[in-house]
Amino acid sequence: MDWPSRKASELDASEKKSFGKGVFRKCDGCGVTIPTETLHANFEVCPDCGQHHKLAAPRWRELLLDRGELEEWDAHLKPSDPLQFSDGKPYHERVASTQKASRATEAIEIGRGAMGDRPVAWGAFLFGFMGGSMGSVVGEKITRLFERATSSRLPVVLLQASGGARMQEGILSLMQMAKTVAALERHRAARLPYISVLLHPTTGGVAASFALLGDVNIAEPKALIGFAGPRVIETTIRQKLPEGFQRSEFLLAHGMIDRITSRLQMKEEISLLLGHFAPFVRPPRPSELNNTAE
């Protein structure tokens, strides 16, 4: 029997549970039930309370980049399994299943795009790929992002969303912290701007390296930002943490970030900042070229 011709009272328990599944979403902030199409059209921001739900990388491109276009760099890079790591499931199998589920090769995309007709070097973490964890390939792609931006005289806009370093790659993952920051410093020495956009969550080795080193650090409302999570800290120090600890609002009040901006105003905000930086971007002096050489 077709569903439209049946009354709700005629449905069994399992059918009632799935009836309308995918048509409506419950807001994580206010609990209001919202049509999925409404949330999608509003880039996953609740129209009632402003709660920001996770937004996939393709939607971020649609929201921030002109015409949603990205000339992707180094998409061919894929992780290997140098440590032959297994946590009950071999690492290479876990990567393969994640690649299939996420339709991505790694936890970050990089490339060249434009915002308000200004060219930018773009990077965006894919949290759906192993929690946006940073392994060797993620570190290499971020390093190349800063290096190409330096050689092409481009500002960097990098969207952070990560659970931190990827444990399956051990020390090779932790090495990426120093490697990426070194590339960032060469970019900074060339007097080029870096805007870091902190999404929920931005934690671990990513937060402890390049994520909070932007010339301007912009966060979404209520994003979790920090090294270790609140529960880990409370267990370690055996103290109750302040209300809102490690959330965007707490970090802004304590001088750790520069701005909190709604996702829906993010492109306007970043475009304005890029306009402010533009007059200070100049060709590098010969001595600076020596410092930024590979």
Disulfide bonds with the S-S distance in Angstrom:
none
